[in-house]
Amino acid sequence: MKTKVKRASTGKRGSPPPVLRDEQPLLRALVAEAARRGDTLAGLAKALGVTYERLAQWRRNVSAIRNAHGFVHENAARYLGVPTVLILVLAGVVGLEQ
C-alpha cells in the first residue's frame, strides 16, 4: 500500500521572487543580496529610499535604475557594501572605459 507524503514547502513567505535573467545587473545584485539576507522586496525598497512600486517598475523594465536619483545609488552601495562607483557601473551610468 502506498502512502502519500506531503512535501514541505521550501520557499519562505515574504522572500523576494527569483532573480530574472533579463533584469538590469544592479537589480540582480540587489535582489540577490536581499534574498541572502532574508529581506523582502519591500524591505529592499525601504533600504534604497524608494517605494515598493518604484522598485517593481525597475524590475519590470518600465523604467531604469540608472535614471534614479544619486541618493538611490549611494543607498545601493551601502546596502551591498561596495563603492558607489561600482554601483554606477552596474547601473549603466558609468562605463568601464570611462
Summary of the structure (lengths in Angstrom):
residues: 98
radius of gyration: 16.5
end to end distance: 68.7
largest distance: 68.7
contacts: 224
relative contact order: 0.15
helix: 52%
strand: 0%
